[in-house]
Amino acid sequence: MQRALLLLTIFLPAMSGLAGGSSNDLAAITSVNSRIRLDIRYATTNNFTGKQVYPCAKACLHKSTAEKLSKAQKKLETQGLGLKVYDAYRPLSFQKIFWNIMPDERYVADPKKGSRHNRGSAVDVTMIAIDSGKELEMPSGYDDFTERASCAFTNLPPAAISNRALLRAVMTECGFVPFETEWWHFDDSGWTNYPVLDIPLEKLP
């Protein structure tokens, strides 16, 4: 953890939003579907770095990706459930910070390649009960970089396995591709259509 905090201190001042793209390419998730809940962890200290990394709690995606997410929300609502988003579009500058802390492509994409998050075409989500807002039981917490986060891990309570399967089924049906080492991460099946971006979060809608 001390190493993570030191790296954040070193790299945060050096960040700049110089990559191409426009904020007009992205839409706020809640502007597409206001019923989707947000819990943007990197805008808090409740994340694997132990520090607030994002300057604000914005969650944006390409509009077509956000529409797919809205479709998944509507499907879950028929079962009294909904989505909660942990992370969405992530500027490339922040990807470099995460890579320096956790240079393991099972969990963090190499910024030289760019993450699907950097393209505004990936989302980290879990499910909640609409009535209570309570998160459903899942195999692990968010940002758990262990085998428990893997979609193939089965030494789990039946409810966690069932909930993971439901989330995966609904997201896949709505046009997303699961990420096998993180049960919460889903890529838009059309992610290759979008460029890597480094638009500062403050400039997003």
Secondary structure, DSSP 4 states (H G I P E B T S, - for coil): -HHHHHHHHHHGGG----SS--GGGEEEHHHH-TTSEE--GGGSS-STTSS--SSS---EEEHHHHHHHHHHHHHHHTTTEEEEEEE----HHHHHHHHHH---TTTS--TTT--TGGGT-EEEEEEEETTT-PBPP-SS-TT--SGGGSTT---S-HHHHHHHHHHHHHHHHTTEEEETTEEEEEEETTGGGS------GGG--
